[in-house]
Amino acid sequence: MRKDLEWLRQYYDRKNIVEIFLQENLCLRLRPQAK
């Protein structure tokens, strides 16, 4: 159980990091167009 919970925690942490990374990329892409 503990190993599964740790794996899920790591998976969701990575998922959040990827989502934040994509959001930052989108912001960087949209900034030049906005200007």
N, C-alpha and C positions, 0 to 999 in steps of 0.2 A: 504493500500500500504506500509506504513512504516513498519508495523509488518512483512509483507512478505519479504521486503528487509532485515530487521534485521535477520529474520530466515535464508534467503539464505546466508547472510554474515557469520552467525555462522556456517552454514552447511559447507561452503567452507573452513572456518578457521579450523574446525575439520578435514575435508578431508585432508588439507595440513599438519596438525599435524600428522595425521595417515601415510601419505606418507613419511614424514620426518622420523618418527619413524621406518617404515619398511626399509627405506634406511639405517638407522643407524644399524638396526639389521642385514641386509645383509652384511654391511661392517664388523661388528664384526664377523660374521660367516665366511667371506672370509679371514679375516686377518690370522687366525691360519693356514688355508690351504696354503696361499701364503708363509708363513714362512716355 
